[in-house]
Amino acid sequence: MEPLPTASADVVDFFQGWLETFAGYVREVDYASARPLFHPDVLAFGTHNDVIRGLDQWLTTQWNNVWPRTTGFRFVLDQTAILASRDGEMVTVIAPWTSTGYHPDGSAFVRPGRATMVFSRNGDGWLCVHSHMSLNRGVPQASHANRPVKAW
């Protein structure tokens, strides 16, 4: 059997940078800056919904229920795998992540999870066309911070 179609070093570098950029927008609660990273018709799964169709719905039903209520979101880059189609037109990123959640009394808890993101080449760049981000087993789903949104 052939090995998994791992991405080249330059593709890995690009997508690790993409993950760092996106994680920064999550930490800043900056929806406006994050939007261009995704196809407008993105299909997503998340903690608060099963299948989410479209970026606007994903933003209002998932991002807005999580980003302002957590802090410190980061992908664990040294545990991330990046696969690329043989023709170089699609990339899949499999990445654990961590963040901090907050109980109703304000006490913090570690909030780890994992993500699978699928990217399609679009013109000169890449857009995420599918994302599935979920918490690890046993992690409380609700977090109760209340941070302001930097930009819609």
RORO-275478 format. One record per residue: residue in one letter; x, y, z of N, C-alpha, C in turn. Coordinates in Angstrom, 3 decimals. Example, Ala and Ser with C-alpha at 12.3 -4.5 7.8 and 13.67 -1.06 7.14 Angstrom:
2
A_13.190_-5.690_7.800_12.300_-4.500_7.800_13.200_-3.300_7.800
S_12.850_-2.250_7.080_13.670_-1.060_7.140_12.900_0.030_7.870
END
This chain:
152
M_0.836_-1.182_0.000_0.000_0.000_0.000_0.883_1.249_0.000
E_0.472_2.250_-0.748_1.215_3.512_-0.803_1.049_4.281_0.511
P_2.047_5.074_0.871_1.916_5.900_2.077_0.878_7.013_1.869
L_0.467_7.617_2.956_-0.448_8.758_2.863_0.181_9.851_2.003
P_-0.635_10.598_1.277_-0.104_11.650_0.396_0.245_12.922_1.191
T_1.371_12.882_1.890_1.762_14.022_2.711_2.168_15.203_1.835
A_1.969_16.380_2.374_2.255_17.619_1.652_3.755_17.891_1.630
S_4.174_18.638_0.640_5.573_19.062_0.547_5.881_20.058_1.657
A_7.161_20.286_1.883_7.598_21.191_2.954_7.033_22.596_2.778
D_6.986_23.115_1.550_6.465_24.469_1.349_4.956_24.533_1.607
V_4.238_23.472_1.265_2.800_23.431_1.552_2.573_23.322_3.061
V_3.364_22.510_3.729_3.267_22.407_5.193_3.517_23.774_5.825
D_4.556_24.464_5.396_4.861_25.794_5.937_3.693_26.754_5.722
F_3.129_26.748_4.510_2.011_27.637_4.220_0.840_27.366_5.160
F_0.452_26.102_5.319_-0.733_25.793_6.121_-0.480_25.927_7.618
Q_0.737_25.718_8.064_1.025_26.023_9.467_0.890_27.526_9.708
G_1.327_28.328_8.751_1.118_29.771_8.847_-0.357_30.129_8.822
W_-1.123_29.454_7.969_-2.576_29.669_7.902_-3.204_29.371_9.257
L_-2.819_28.250_9.875_-3.366_27.885_11.183_-3.027_28.938_12.237
E_-1.798_29.422_12.210_-1.397_30.469_13.164_-2.205_31.747_12.949
T_-2.408_32.123_11.695_-3.194_33.319_11.378_-4.631_33.164_11.854
F_-5.254_32.046_11.497_-6.635_31.817_11.907_-6.770_31.784_13.428
A_-5.848_31.100_14.106_-5.900_31.036_15.571_-5.796_32.437_16.181
G_-4.998_33.304_15.579_-4.902_34.678_16.058_-6.229_35.409_15.946
Y_-6.949_35.186_14.844_-8.265_35.810_14.681_-9.252_35.277_15.712
V_-9.167_33.984_16.023_-10.032_33.416_17.060_-9.721_34.081_18.394
R_-8.448_34.185_18.741_-8.061_34.804_20.018_-8.522_36.253_20.102
E_-8.492_36.961_18.951_-8.891_38.366_18.923_-10.402_38.549_18.768
V_-11.132_37.465_18.531_-12.567_37.497_18.211_-12.787_38.450_17.034
D_-12.036_38.200_15.978_-12.040_39.044_14.786_-12.647_38.262_13.614
Y_-13.962_38.248_13.559_-14.675_37.519_12.510_-14.370_38.099_11.122
A_-14.298_39.412_11.030_-14.098_40.070_9.731_-12.793_39.623_9.077
S_-11.730_39.513_9.858_-10.446_39.098_9.288_-10.433_37.612_8.948
A_-11.176_36.797_9.676_-11.202_35.347_9.441_-12.042_34.965_8.221
R_-13.069_35.739_7.918_-13.994_35.384_6.831_-13.319_35.074_5.495
P_-12.345_35.883_5.038_-11.747_35.625_3.719_-10.959_34.316_3.627
L_-10.708_33.654_4.743_-9.983_32.387_4.732_-10.873_31.215_4.316
F_-12.181_31.455_4.243_-13.156_30.386_4.030_-14.007_30.644_2.796
H_-14.381_29.578_2.129_-15.322_29.672_1.015_-16.664_30.125_1.579
P_-17.395_31.010_0.911_-18.681_31.478_1.441_-19.692_30.347_1.649
D_-19.552_29.242_0.914_-20.462_28.103_1.049_-19.836_26.963_1.849
V_-18.862_27.267_2.693_-18.181_26.262_3.501_-19.193_25.345_4.197
L_-18.841_24.084_4.300_-19.632_23.113_5.061_-18.856_22.807_6.327
A_-19.523_22.870_7.469_-18.812_22.716_8.732_-19.616_21.885_9.722
F_-18.893_21.283_10.651_-19.471_20.655_11.837_-18.866_21.366_13.024
G_-19.599_21.423_14.114_-19.059_22.039_15.312_-19.817_21.602_16.543
T_-19.404_22.143_17.672_-19.983_21.779_18.957_-21.468_22.110_19.032
H_-21.871_23.223_18.448_-23.248_23.704_18.621_-24.196_23.306_17.500
N_-23.706_22.726_16.421_-24.553_22.314_15.300_-23.955_21.091_14.638
D_-24.817_20.298_13.998_-24.325_19.117_13.295_-23.745_19.484_11.939
V_-24.562_19.939_10.999_-24.074_20.356_9.686_-24.433_21.824_9.509
I_-23.430_22.603_9.232_-23.619_24.033_9.043_-23.298_24.330_7.587
R_-24.217_24.964_6.893_-24.034_25.263_5.477_-23.847_26.762_5.291
G_-22.653_27.159_4.939_-22.382_28.556_4.635_-21.691_29.286_5.771
L_-20.831_30.201_5.371_-20.017_30.951_6.325_-20.858_31.808_7.260
D_-21.894_32.464_6.747_-22.711_33.318_7.608_-23.365_32.521_8.728
Q_-23.916_31.354_8.390_-24.544_30.518_9.415_-23.503_29.992_10.396
W_-22.335_29.614_9.887_-21.277_29.109_10.760_-20.837_30.186_11.743
L_-20.678_31.403_11.247_-20.266_32.504_12.107_-21.279_32.749_13.222
T_-22.558_32.828_12.867_-23.564_33.186_13.878_-23.888_32.038_14.834
T_-23.824_30.794_14.356_-24.228_29.689_15.227_-23.071_28.987_15.923
Q_-21.854_29.103_15.395_-20.715_28.411_16.005_-19.674_29.403_16.509
W_-19.087_30.177_15.607_-18.040_31.094_16.024_-18.524_31.998_17.149
N_-19.705_32.577_16.993_-20.187_33.539_17.986_-20.589_32.877_19.306
N_-20.743_31.568_19.307_-21.030_30.842_20.549_-19.762_30.349_21.225
V_-18.622_30.470_20.551_-17.381_29.930_21.109_-16.297_30.998_21.284
W_-15.973_31.723_20.226_-14.820_32.616_20.283_-14.877_33.623_21.429
P_-16.007_34.328_21.663_-16.029_35.292_22.761_-16.052_34.643_24.148
R_-16.280_33.348_24.199_-16.457_32.665_25.478_-15.220_31.866_25.907
T_-14.169_31.913_25.093_-12.936_31.191_25.383_-11.744_32.123_25.185
T_-10.575_31.667_25.607_-9.342_32.428_25.374_-8.223_31.460_24.990
G_-7.145_32.019_24.470_-5.911_31.270_24.259_-5.943_30.202_23.182
F_-6.831_30.313_22.200_-6.937_29.282_21.167_-5.640_29.173_20.365
R_-5.139_27.935_20.236_-3.935_27.665_19.449_-3.993_26.253_18.886
F_-3.487_26.104_17.673_-3.293_24.771_17.111_-1.966_24.221_17.621
V_-1.907_22.919_17.800_-0.677_22.252_18.237_0.067_21.829_16.963
L_0.921_22.706_16.488_1.546_22.520_15.179_2.440_21.291_15.106
D_3.131_20.957_16.201_4.026_19.801_16.129_3.281_18.465_16.119
Q_1.961_18.499_16.274_1.146_17.292_16.180_0.189_17.351_14.985
T_0.393_18.312_14.118_-0.485_18.518_12.966_0.000_17.711_11.770
A_-0.947_17.110_11.052_-0.638_16.400_9.803_-1.277_17.159_8.648
I_-0.558_17.242_7.539_-1.059_17.956_6.373_-0.900_17.035_5.159
L_-2.030_16.707_4.563_-2.076_15.819_3.409_-2.433_16.632_2.177
A_-1.898_16.248_1.034_-2.183_16.969_-0.210_-2.548_15.970_-1.300
S_-3.546_16.335_-2.096_-3.909_15.489_-3.224_-2.737_15.421_-4.195
R_-2.682_14.385_-4.945_-1.568_14.194_-5.884_-1.494_15.324_-6.920
D_-2.661_15.874_-7.287_-2.666_16.962_-8.275_-2.432_18.331_-7.632
G_-2.330_18.375_-6.300_-2.036_19.627_-5.609_-3.199_20.593_-5.508
E_-4.412_20.131_-5.779_-5.577_21.019_-5.774_-6.360_20.989_-4.463
M_-6.130_19.977_-3.632_-6.827_19.899_-2.346_-5.835_19.524_-1.260
V_-6.046_20.091_-0.085_-5.216_19.826_1.083_-6.141_19.554_2.261
T_-5.757_18.589_3.084_-6.483_18.296_4.317_-5.530_18.509_5.481
V_-5.990_19.251_6.469_-5.199_19.529_7.662_-5.887_18.850_8.842
I_-5.126_18.068_9.588_-5.626_17.389_10.778_-4.806_17.921_11.941
A_-5.461_18.639_12.855_-4.702_19.352_13.878_-5.399_19.343_15.227
P_-4.683_18.952_16.275_-5.223_19.177_17.609_-5.102_20.664_17.953
W_-5.941_21.109_18.866_-5.883_22.493_19.309_-6.161_22.545_20.806
T_-5.875_23.680_21.376_-6.161_23.887_22.786_-6.689_25.296_22.981
S_-7.418_25.471_24.045_-7.913_26.786_24.430_-8.238_26.724_25.917
T_-8.676_27.842_26.442_-9.100_27.904_27.833_-10.583_28.207_27.866
G_-11.308_27.403_28.624_-12.727_27.635_28.846_-12.945_28.141_30.265
Y_-14.171_28.583_30.514_-14.477_29.177_31.824_-15.794_28.639_32.362
H_-15.739_28.190_33.615_-16.946_27.747_34.314_-17.792_28.977_34.661
P_-19.078_28.799_35.008_-19.924_29.956_35.360_-19.342_30.820_36.482
D_-18.563_30.220_37.387_-17.969_31.004_38.483_-16.703_31.746_38.056
G_-16.318_31.619_36.776_-15.145_32.311_36.257_-13.864_31.507_36.322
S_-13.879_30.359_36.986_-12.664_29.544_37.045_-12.393_28.921_35.678
A_-11.110_28.797_35.371_-10.685_28.344_34.050_-10.521_26.829_34.004
F_-10.690_26.276_32.796_-10.376_24.872_32.558_-9.732_24.736_31.177
V_-8.897_23.706_31.037_-8.248_23.430_29.767_-9.301_22.867_28.821
R_-9.310_23.382_27.599_-10.366_23.062_26.629_-9.732_22.595_25.316
P_-9.217_21.349_25.282_-8.578_20.845_24.069_-9.584_20.252_23.092
G_-9.164_20.195_21.843_-10.012_19.594_20.820_-9.183_19.220_19.607
R_-9.890_18.928_18.527_-9.219_18.543_17.290_-9.993_19.090_16.107
A_-9.278_19.260_15.012_-9.882_19.831_13.813_-9.450_19.057_12.583
T_-10.357_18.956_11.646_-10.047_18.521_10.292_-10.554_19.617_9.375
M_-9.687_20.108_8.528_-10.050_21.175_7.606_-9.625_20.773_6.204
V_-10.500_20.987_5.238_-10.227_20.661_3.846_-10.154_21.968_3.064
F_-9.107_22.096_2.258_-8.869_23.309_1.484_-8.881_22.989_0.001
S_-9.380_23.928_-0.770_-9.379_23.821_-2.224_-8.654_25.035_-2.791
R_-7.849_24.779_-3.804_-7.135_25.885_-4.451_-8.171_26.755_-5.157
N_-8.057_28.069_-4.953_-9.012_29.010_-5.525_-8.221_30.154_-6.150
G_-8.103_30.145_-7.461_-7.306_31.195_-8.114_-5.868_31.091_-7.671
D_-5.365_32.136_-7.043_-3.980_32.154_-6.589_-3.802_31.687_-5.156
G_-4.899_31.323_-4.477_-4.786_30.977_-3.074_-5.581_29.754_-2.694
W_-5.829_29.637_-1.429_-6.541_28.499_-0.865_-7.709_28.985_-0.030
L_-8.820_28.269_-0.107_-9.957_28.543_0.759_-10.344_27.259_1.476
C_-10.698_27.393_2.731_-11.196_26.246_3.481_-12.637_25.992_3.031
V_-12.907_24.759_2.604_-14.248_24.403_2.111_-14.992_23.498_3.086
H_-14.271_22.926_4.048_-14.904_22.105_5.080_-14.085_22.190_6.361
S_-14.777_22.298_7.485_-14.115_22.298_8.782_-14.947_21.482_9.765
H_-14.261_20.654_10.515_-14.902_19.938_11.617_-14.021_20.150_12.835
M_-14.515_20.946_13.765_-13.788_21.201_15.002_-14.627_20.669_16.146
S_-14.028_19.840_16.969_-14.766_19.283_18.093_-13.880_19.206_19.322
L_-14.522_19.255_20.457_-13.828_19.132_21.733_-13.439_17.683_21.978
N_-12.370_17.487_22.729_-12.022_16.137_23.158_-13.101_15.615_24.104
R_-13.157_14.300_24.231_-14.149_13.692_25.116_-13.976_14.186_26.546
G_-15.086_14.422_27.215_-15.074_14.806_28.616_-14.841_16.277_28.889
V_-14.600_17.065_27.863_-14.371_18.506_28.051_-15.734_19.199_28.090
P_-15.986_20.055_29.083_-17.273_20.757_29.121_-17.510_21.542_27.827
Q_-18.716_21.406_27.276_-19.033_22.103_26.022_-19.267_23.591_26.242
A_-19.835_23.955_27.356_-20.143_25.361_27.610_-18.944_26.069_28.233
S_-18.716_27.285_27.785_-17.722_28.157_28.386_-18.401_29.508_28.587
H_-18.009_30.212_29.652_-18.804_31.358_30.079_-18.057_32.690_30.112
A_-16.953_32.805_29.382_-16.324_34.119_29.264_-17.262_35.004_28.443
N_-17.007_36.290_28.451_-17.854_37.217_27.689_-16.980_38.329_27.128
R_-16.198_37.970_26.107_-15.278_38.927_25.509_-15.951_39.650_24.359
P_-15.573_40.881_24.077_-16.192_41.612_22.979_-15.704_41.115_21.616
V_-16.545_41.269_20.615_-16.180_40.964_19.237_-15.395_42.155_18.706
K_-14.196_41.906_18.175_-13.373_42.984_17.627_-13.964_43.521_16.337
A_-14.369_42.606_15.429_-14.910_43.036_14.132_-15.817_41.952_13.570
W_-16.969_42.368_13.099_-17.920_41.429_12.474_-17.598_41.252_11.013
END
